[in-house]
Amino acid sequence: MPVKGRIVVDDVFCKGCELCASVCPQKVIQMAPERITAKGYHPAELFKDGCTGCAVCAVICPEAAITVYREAPRARVAAEA
């Protein structure tokens, strides 16, 4: 079972620079076309499944606007318990 991840983008800090989308190895991040932040930017968002939680997007984000969550495969969790 592949590792699944998700991101949460803090719209207060995201300035729509697109660095996260450009480095995402899974190509699952885009700038939200229908949303605009209070500062006038299109924030980053996941637009399809496939995030692995690699956190490359969070590392490159100059504003630290991205939090990454990663779900461990169930077989792995059971083996550790």
Backbone hydrogen bonds in HBPLUS format (Angstrom, degrees):
<---DONOR---> <-ACCEPTOR-->    atom                        ^
c    i                          cat <-CA-CA->   ^        H-A-AA   ^      H-
h    n   atom  resd res      DA  || num        DHA   H-A  angle D-A-AA Bond
n    s   type  num  typ     dist DA aas  dist angle  dist       angle   num
A0071-GLU N   A0004-LYS O   2.73 MM  67  5.33 175.8  1.73 167.8 169.0     1
A0005-GLY N   A0051-CYS O   2.83 MM  46  4.96 138.8  2.00 131.8 125.3     2
A0006-ARG N   A0069-TYR O   2.88 MM  63  5.32 146.2  1.99 150.8 156.0     3
A0069-TYR N   A0006-ARG O   2.85 MM  63  5.32 171.2  1.86 164.7 165.3     4
A0008-VAL N   A0067-THR O   2.86 MM  59  5.19 151.8  1.94 150.7 159.0     5
A0067-THR N   A0008-VAL O   2.90 MM  59  5.19 162.8  1.93 150.3 156.1     6
A0010-ASP N   A0065-ALA O   2.80 MM  55  5.06 165.3  1.82 151.0 155.7     7
A0013-PHE N   A0010-ASP O   3.01 MM   3  5.72 140.4  2.18 117.8 126.4     8
A0014-CYS N   A0010-ASP O   3.05 MM   4  6.23 155.9  2.11 154.1 161.5     9
A0022-SER N   A0018-GLU O   3.06 MM   4  6.25 151.1  2.15 146.9 154.9    10
A0023-VAL N   A0019-LEU O   3.16 MM   4  6.40 138.8  2.33 147.9 157.1    11
A0024-CYS N   A0020-CYS O   3.14 MM   4  6.10 126.0  2.45 144.6 156.7    12
A0027-LYS N   A0024-CYS O   3.19 MM   3  5.15 150.4  2.28 100.6 109.4    13
A0047-PHE N   A0028-VAL O   2.98 MM  19  5.83 158.2  2.03 148.3 154.9    14
A0030-GLN N   A0045-GLU O   2.96 MM  15  5.63 160.3  2.00 160.6 166.5    15
A0045-GLU N   A0030-GLN O   2.82 MM  15  5.63 137.8  2.00 160.3 173.9    16
A0032-ALA N   A0043-PRO O   2.66 MM  11  5.58 172.2  1.66 169.5 166.8    17
A0037-THR N   A0041-TYR O   2.71 MM   4  5.24 160.9  1.75 151.1 156.3    18
A0040-GLY N   A0037-THR O   2.93 MM   3  5.12 160.5  1.97 108.3 114.6    19
A0059-VAL N   A0055-ALA O   3.10 MM   4  6.33 154.4  2.17 149.3 156.0    20
A0060-ILE N   A0056-VAL O   3.09 MM   4  6.30 155.1  2.15 149.8 155.4    21
A0061-CYS N   A0057-CYS O   3.09 MM   4  6.13 133.7  2.32 142.1 153.5    22
A0064-ALA N   A0061-CYS O   3.37 MM   3  5.38 166.5  2.39 105.1 109.0    23
A0077-VAL N   A0073-PRO O   3.22 MM   4  6.59 156.0  2.29 150.7 157.5    24
A0078-ALA N   A0074-ARG O   2.98 MM   4  6.20 163.4  2.01 158.9 162.6    25
A0079-ALA N   A0075-ALA O   3.12 MM   4  6.24 150.6  2.21 141.3 148.7    26
A0080-GLU N   A0076-ARG O   3.21 MM   4  6.44 143.5  2.35 143.9 152.5    27
A0081-ALA N   A0077-VAL O   3.26 MM   4  6.43 135.7  2.47 143.0 153.9    28
